[in-house]
Amino acid sequence: MMHPRRRARQRGNAMIEAGLIIFVMMAMFMAIIDYSIAFFIQATFRHAAREGTRFAITNRTIGGGCHVDSIKSVVRQNAMGFLRTTDLQKIKVQYFNPATQQAIVNAGANNGGNIVMVTISPCELQNGSDCFTWNWVAPFMRQDTPMRVRARSADVMEAPQLGVLPCV
């Protein structure tokens, strides 16, 4: 049997120990959730870029619009809400000549045999204003700089149906 004085001195120890353990456990859970969301966004953007490329190689358009606008729309639809309509400048569509690997910017860039590359969040500007960033929920034991999320996909264009190219 424990002496009554000893029991009185240990009365608050369980509460203090529980508080310390709960703090550490919450930090671990927040870090797990934080990393999981960041990986989910990265995987979602990769999927959206691949779907945009798959759509691009078929030379289809949405609602009679031009090719690049239709590709950006498909990418945004597959980004699961992480890209808003105002974020379309973060999606870049480029066409390349397969023989020279030089970018093609004129009409006919979406011709069959050319390479199309869809990039989400190209981060080309010095200040990074084009980047999609993920701000960490719990910058615990790491830098608090936001993670830059990028994705890229490329494929070879198919010949257009009926030989008619949509506008670029």
KOLTORTOR-159342 format. One line per 10 residues: their letters; for each residue x, y, z of C-alpha. Coordinates in steps of 0.2 Angstrom, whole numbers, plus 5000, padded with zeros to 4 digits. Layout:
<sites>
A	X/Y/Z  ...
</sites>
This chain:
<sites>
MMHPRRRARQ	5000/5000/5000  5006/5017/4995  5009/5031/5008  4996/5045/5007  5009/5058/5006  5018/5050/4991  5001/5048/4982  4997/5066/4984  5014/5071/4976  5011/5060/4961
RGNAMIEAGL	4993/5066/4958  4997/5078/4943  5011/5068/4935  4999/5058/4924  4991/5074/4917  5009/5082/4913  5015/5066/4905  4999/5065/4895  5001/5083/4889  5019/5080/4883
IIFVMMAMFM	5014/5064/4874  4999/5072/4866  5009/5086/4859  5022/5075/4851  5009/5063/4844  4999/5078/4837  5016/5085/4829  5019/5068/4821  5001/5066/4814  5001/5084/4807
AIIDYSIAFF	5018/5080/4798  5011/5063/4791  4995/5072/4785  5006/5087/4778  5017/5075/4768  5003/5065/4762  4993/5080/4755  5009/5086/4746  5012/5069/4738  4994/5068/4733
IQATFRHAAR	4995/5085/4725  5011/5080/4715  5002/5064/4709  4987/5073/4704  4996/5086/4694  5006/5072/4685  4990/5063/4681  4982/5080/4675  4997/5083/4664  4996/5065/4657
EGTRFAITNR	4978/5067/4653  4981/5084/4645  4994/5076/4634  4983/5061/4629  4970/5074/4624  4982/5084/4615  4989/5071/4603  4972/5067/4596  4970/5085/4590  4953/5087/4597
TIGGGCHVDS	4945/5103/4604  4932/5107/4616  4917/5117/4610  4925/5123/4594  4939/5132/4604  4958/5132/4599  4969/5117/4603  4979/5125/4618  4964/5132/4627  4956/5115/4625
IKSVVRQNAM	4971/5106/4632  4972/5118/4647  4954/5115/4651  4956/5096/4651  4971/5098/4663  4961/5110/4674  4947/5097/4675  4959/5083/4679  4968/5093/4693  4954/5089/4706
GFLRTTDLQK	4951/5108/4710  4969/5112/4714  4970/5123/4698  4957/5137/4697  4951/5145/4681  4963/5160/4686  4978/5148/4686  4978/5143/4668  4994/5153/4666  5002/5140/4676
IKVQYFNPAT	4999/5127/4662  5011/5128/4648  5008/5119/4631  5023/5118/4619  5026/5109/4603  5043/5103/4597  5050/5097/4580  5056/5079/4583  5071/5080/4572  5079/5096/4579
QQAIVNAGAN	5070/5097/4597  5067/5115/4593  5051/5123/4599  5038/5127/4586  5027/5142/4589  5019/5146/4572  5003/5139/4565  5004/5121/4561  5014/5117/4577  5001/5104/4582
NGGNIVMVTI	5004/5094/4566  5006/5075/4566  5023/5069/4571  5027/5084/4581  5030/5082/4600  5018/5091/4612  5023/5094/4630  5011/5099/4644  5019/5107/4659  5010/5112/4675
SPCELQNGSD	5018/5126/4685  5033/5129/4674  5041/5141/4687  5051/5151/4674  5050/5168/4682  5064/5173/4694  5051/5177/4708  5042/5161/4705  5025/5169/4702  5020/5155/4690
CFTWNWVAPF	5023/5141/4702  5010/5132/4711  5016/5130/4729  5010/5120/4744  5012/5129/4760  5016/5117/4774  5003/5116/4788  5016/5111/4801  5034/5117/4797  5040/5107/4811
MRQDTPMRVR	5059/5103/4811  5061/5109/4792  5061/5125/4782  5045/5134/4781  5048/5138/4762  5033/5132/4752  5035/5116/4741  5035/5120/4722  5024/5107/4713  5027/5104/4695
ARSADVMEAP	5022/5090/4682  5027/5087/4664  5021/5075/4651  5025/5074/4632  5020/5063/4618  5020/5063/4599  5005/5071/4590  4994/5060/4579  4989/5065/4561  4973/5076/4562
QLGVLPCV	4957/5067/4557  4952/5072/4540  4968/5082/4538  4961/5097/4546  4971/5105/4560  4963/5115/4574  4969/5132/4578  4984/5132/4590
</sites>
